[in-house]
Amino acid sequence: MRFGYAGEILKVDLTNGYAKESLILCDFRWPMTWAVYPGGHVGDPTLESRIFSAISGKETDEAGLNHIGERIFNLQRAILLRQGWQGRQDDRLLDHFYQEPLKEGDIHFTTKCEVMGPNGEFTSLIGKALDEEAVEKMKSEYYELRGWDAVSGLLTRTGLQALGLEDVASDLAGRGLLNSKDAY
């Protein structure tokens, strides 16, 4: 099983969520996809960045707001590491997700536990539990998408520098909390 495109969607969704939450916008209402505009247009994906620009006085587009969300996400990871989080070792799901098969209604937004299959068709996961080996492989792919070390789940100097967080990289390196191959 390959995380692939789903991993990219997860990364974008989480990054956008952190940016949106920093604006104190509710996930239930934002993005405003429930609002119907003339001509059949639904929602406005640029609205959050326009709100940020109006509030902060700094002109920021959607990509700029997502960059802010990426910085917030990585800063949170850095804080967790400083507080004792062990990276990949602690990025675990509860055992029951691997041991207990899903039942109808276990997933709130899709009571039939449907997900998109490899060929774009929907399939139900009722009666199935997670495969731990597949989850570990997906974590490696997700860490790579984030610019983290795939083996340890630790942040990398390169990834933090790309986000303008050199000071955070230096601090983590000094504490021995940065990927050892990238700590220099």
N, C-alpha and C positions, 0 to 999 in steps of 0.2 A: 504494500500500500504506500503510495506516495502522497505526501501532503500537498506539494506543488502549488497550484493556483489557490487552493483553500488556505494555505499558509500565508500567501500574499494578501488575501482578503482579510484574514485574521489580523495580520500586522497593520494594515490600513485601518481596519475598524477600531482596533485598540488605540492606535495612535490618534485617530480622529476623536475617539471618546475621551482621551486624556486632555486634548486641546479644548474640546467642548466643555468638559467638566471644569476646566480652569476658568471658563467664562460663566460658570454657574448656570448652565443651561440643562434642562431636564432631558434625559434620554427618551422619555415617553413622548415628548413634544418635538424634539429636534432630531434629525432634520424635519422640517415641516412638510413631510411628504403627504400628509392628509389634506393639505390646502390645495384646492383646485383653482388654477389660474386660467384666464381666457386662452383659447386656442388649445386646450387640453393639456397644457403644461402642469406638471404636478411637482410641487416642492421647488426649492432653490438651494442647490448645494453650495452656493457662494455666500449665503446669508450669514453664517457664523463668522467668516473672515471679515465681512463688512461690518458686523457688530463690533468685532475686535478693533477694527480700524477706527470706528466712530468713538469707542470708549478710550482707546489708548492714544489716539492722535497719530499712530504709526500706520501708514498705508501698508496693508498686508493682504495678499491674495490667499486663495485656498491652499496652495502649495506652501506658502509661508506659515500659515496657521498649522498645517500638518508638521512642518519642521519644528515648530514650538512644541507640539504634542510629542514628537519623537524625543526631543530634549527632556521633557517632563518624564516620559516613560523610562528613559535611561537614568535620569537622576533618581527616580524612585528605586530602580534596581541597585544603584550605587548605595543608597541609604540602607536598603535591606542587607546588602553585603556588609556594610559597616556595622550593622546591628547583629551580625552572626549568621545570616543566611548563607548557605553553602553552595549556591548556584544550582547546577543540575541535580545534585544530590537531594536538595530540598524542593525542587520543582516536581512534586509528585501528586498524583491523584490519590484519593482515598482507595483503600484496597477493595471496597465493595464494588467500585466501578469495573474492576477486572473479574470479580467473582459472581456478581448477581446480574442475570440477564435483565434487559430493559422490559418494562411492562407498559402497556398502553396508558398514556397520560403522564408518564414519568418526565417528559420534556414539555415544558409549559407552552411554548409557541407552536409546537407540532405534536399534538396528542397521539398521533399515529407513529411518532418517532421517525419521521421521514427525513432522509438526507439525499443529496444529489449523488448519484452513482458515477462511476468513471466515464460513462458515455453520455452523461447529461440527463439520464432518466432518474426519476425518484424511486427510492427503495426504502422499505421500512427496516428499522433495526430492532423491532420488537423481538424479544427472545434471544438477543445477542448481548454479550458482555464485551468490554474492550480487550484488545490484544495488547499485552504489555510491550512486547517486542515492537509492534507497529507504532505504538505511542512513543517509545524511545527513539525510533527512527524519525518520526515527525518532529520531535523536540530538537533533534540535531539540525534538521532542515530549517526549523523556525529560528533557532539561534543564528544560523548563517544568514537568514534574511534580515535579522536584527543587527548583524555585524558583530555578534558575540562569538566567543569560542565554542565550537560545536561539541567538544568533548567535555569541558568543565561547566559550560553555561555562564562563564564569567565574562564581564565586559572586556573589550580590547582597547588598547591605547588608540589604535587606528580608528576604530568606530567612534570613540569619544572625541577625538580630534576633529573628525568630520562634522561633528555637531557643535564644535566650538567649545568643548568641555575639557580642554587641556589640563586645567587646574584639578578637575575631578580625577582624570587619569593619573596625574602625579600623586595625588593624595592616596588613591587606591593602590598604586604601585608601592608607595612607601609603607603601606600597611600589609603588603603581600596579598592583596585582594584583586589584583589584575591578572589576567591570563599571563602565566609565567613566560611564555614564548614572546610576549609582546610588552613586557614590563619595563624594559630599558630605562 
